[in-house]
Amino acid sequence: MSSLLFTSLLPPSFFLLGLLNNSSYVIMLAGAKEISEGGVALVFICNVLPSFICKLTGPIWFHKVKYEVRIKVCMILMSLSFIIVALSNDYRVKLLGVAAASLQSGLGEASILALASRYQRTRECLTAWSSGTGAAGVFGFAFVWVFNSALGWSFPVMLCAANVFTGLFGVVYFYMLPKQDGGEDDEDEGGDGGEEDHDGLLEDFPRKEISTEGKSQDKSQLLSISDRLKFTRRLYKYMIPLFLVYFAEYAMQSGTWAAIGFPVEDEDARKSFYQNANWVYQAGVFVSRSSGNIWHASMFALWLMPVIQCGMLVLFYLIAIYQFLYSNVLLLGCFFVGLLGGSVYVNAFNRISKDIEKENVELALSTASVADSCGIMLSDVAGLFLQACVYKKFGIEGAAVSC
């Protein structure tokens, strides 16, 4: 009975961790125009740069810091991000709050992706996590719409209320997620290995549900920095598709979608399309990220989808400039963009868990996660200029840069 209970808790735990970890990130995206109306891409940059730096340097130090410690840091950063943005009147200080949310989501993503490799049902954990992160998009935008638009709460009050997610994140990780019952797996998380076991509600968790590859996993912990960097190069065939698909879709979000409205000259119309486009996009992401147990993409498909996504970026920019197909029918395209992005995400990480040797999967999953952040970061720079060029075309003021 105990075995069945804890086995059934595994996928829901990873789903909820994905949902809660990414909620702060999505809420900042949803409120980007509240934070900086003319520089949406600036908000996007602050919402990804710290995450990118964290993931980029992670292979050097992740193995030295226990998962417990990383999660606690995530909780602190999540709460700080909401409070800073809510209480500040200076948009530059608000951007610091956005940066805190970025660091939290990046650290959480890289850590929990790697944690999935410690369970025998790694692919099931990864699919549940991916589905949760996809649901976070829909949930985050819905949260902002319900409390900010429908109920009329101010953006700062809504952010203060969002602090409840911090507590829920901790409850799921420390009390709901099945954990190791001690031994070598706990020792090689990092640090001095002397931290107490997680017991509480989980003290009777059956050992068989945890990966028994502890000794082989030790090999990746002993790799030098040089070896870790060399290992990263082996992951290019997964990381390049992740980079490209996220570069294209976030350039659309921060650039073209922020500069479309019916009519484009109306600020409220632009804000409305931006919110609707992102909502529909997040729905597409949720659907495709939840498909990891249904559809397993070939390597050809994994590379084809980013190419199509880049084509969608070109199409949306031309639509923004020349205003053909200029109506809410564009939301169908936004949904398709979400489908592509989510499919590449879940299939890239599932393929890594399948293709890479078991002792290196934990390192590979956390390392590959830097690719999407890199794509998002560069796309946000491109988005600044895409938005500015569309604004210039129609004589709209308020762009953060000059085209």
C-alpha positions, 0 to 999 in steps of 0.5 A, spaced: 500 500 500 505 504 501 509 502 495 503 504 491 501 511 494 508 513 493 509 511 486 503 514 485 505 521 488 511 521 483 508 524 477 504 529 480 510 531 484 514 533 478 508 536 475 507 541 481 514 542 481 514 544 474 507 549 475 510 552 481 517 553 479 515 557 472 509 561 475 513 567 477 517 567 471 510 567 467 507 572 471 513 577 470 512 575 462 504 577 463 505 583 467 511 585 462 507 591 459 505 593 467 513 593 468 515 597 462 510 598 457 515 601 452 521 596 453 517 589 454 524 586 451 528 589 457 523 585 462 524 579 458 532 580 458 531 581 466 527 575 466 532 570 462 539 573 463 540 571 470 537 564 469 542 563 463 548 565 467 546 560 472 545 554 467 551 556 464 555 556 470 551 550 473 556 544 471 561 547 475 558 548 481 551 544 481 554 538 484 557 541 490 550 544 493 545 539 495 538 539 492 535 541 499 539 548 499 538 549 492 530 549 493 531 553 499 534 558 495 529 558 490 524 559 495 527 565 498 528 568 491 521 567 488 518 571 494 523 576 494 521 577 486 514 578 488 515 583 493 521 587 490 516 588 483 510 589 488 513 595 492 517 599 488 515 605 483 522 605 480 522 600 473 529 599 474 528 596 481 522 592 478 527 589 473 531 587 479 525 583 482 524 580 475 531 578 475 530 574 482 525 571 479 529 569 473 535 566 477 529 562 481 526 559 475 533 557 472 536 554 478 529 550 479 529 548 472 536 545 472 536 542 479 529 538 478 531 536 471 537 533 474 533 530 480 529 526 475 535 522 473 535 519 480 528 516 479 528 509 475 522 512 471 526 518 469 522 519 462 515 519 466 518 524 471 521 529 465 514 528 462 510 530 468 515 536 469 515 538 462 507 538 462 507 542 469 512 547 466 507 548 460 501 548 465 505 554 468 504 558 462 496 558 462 496 558 469 500 564 470 497 568 465 490 566 467 492 568 474 494 575 472 487 576 468 483 573 474 486 578 479 488 584 475 483 584 470 477 581 472 477 582 479 480 589 479 486 588 483 492 592 482 498 589 479 502 590 486 497 587 490 496 581 486 504 580 486 503 580 494 498 574 493 502 570 489 507 569 495 503 563 496 506 559 491 513 560 495 510 556 500 506 551 496 513 550 492 516 548 499 510 543 501 511 539 494 518 538 494 519 537 502 513 533 503 510 530 497 515 528 492 518 521 494 525 522 496 531 517 497 531 514 504 539 515 505 545 512 503 550 514 497 545 518 493 544 523 498 551 523 499 553 525 492 548 531 491 554 535 493 556 539 500 559 535 505 554 529 505 552 530 512 545 533 512 539 529 515 535 525 511 528 527 509 523 523 512 516 526 515 511 523 511 516 519 506 520 515 511 517 509 509 518 510 501 520 504 498 527 504 495 526 501 489 523 507 486 529 511 486 535 510 481 540 505 484 545 507 480 548 511 485 555 509 484 555 510 477 553 517 478 559 518 482 563 518 476 560 524 473 561 528 480 568 526 479 569 530 472 574 536 472 571 542 469 575 541 463 571 534 462 565 537 464 566 543 458 568 537 453 562 533 455 557 539 454 560 539 446 557 532 446 550 535 447 550 540 441 544 535 437 539 537 443 542 544 445 541 547 438 534 545 436 532 548 443 536 554 442 533 555 435 526 554 437 526 558 443 530 564 440 524 564 434 518 564 439 521 569 444 523 574 439 516 573 436 513 574 444 517 580 445 518 583 439 512 582 434 507 580 438 508 586 443 507 591 436 501 588 434 494 591 435 487 592 432 488 598 431 496 598 432 496 605 434 492 604 440 496 602 446 490 598 449 489 594 443 496 592 443 496 590 450 490 586 449 493 582 443 499 581 447 496 578 453 491 574 448 497 571 444 501 569 450 495 566 453 494 562 447 501 560 446 502 558 453 496 553 451 499 550 445 506 549 450 502 546 455 498 541 450 505 539 447 509 538 453 504 534 456 505 529 450 512 526 452 509 519 453 505 519 447 509 522 441 517 521 441 520 525 436 525 523 431 532 526 431 530 529 424 523 532 427 527 535 433 531 539 428 525 540 423 521 544 428 526 549 430 526 551 422 519 551 422 519 556 428 524 561 425 519 561 419 514 563 423 518 569 426 519 571 419 511 571 418 509 574 424 514 580 423 512 581 415 504 581 418 506 586 423 509 591 418 504 590 412 498 588 416 496 582 412 491 577 415 491 582 420 486 580 425 485 575 431 486 569 426 493 570 428 492 567 435 491 560 431 499 562 429 500 563 436 498 556 438 502 553 433 508 557 435 507 554 442 506 547 440 512 547 436 516 550 442 513 545 447 514 539 443 522 541 442 523 542 449 519 535 452 522 531 446 529 534 447 530 532 454 526 525 453 531 523 448 537 525 452 535 521 458 534 515 453 541 516 449 546 518 454 549 513 458 546 513 465 552 515 469 552 522 465 544 523 464 544 527 471 549 532 468 546 532 461 539 534 463 542 540 467 547 542 462 542 542 456 537 546 460 542 552 458 540 552 451 533 554 451 535 560 456 541 562 451 536 562 445 531 566 450 536 571 452 538 573 445 531 573 442 530 578 447 535 583 444 532 582 437 525 583 440 527 590 442 529 592 435 523 588 432 518 592 436 522 598 435 522 597 427 514 596 427 513 602 432 517 606 427 513 604 421 507 606 424 509 612 428 508 609 435 512 612 441 515 609 447 520 604 444 526 602 448 531 603 443 532 606 436 530 602 429 
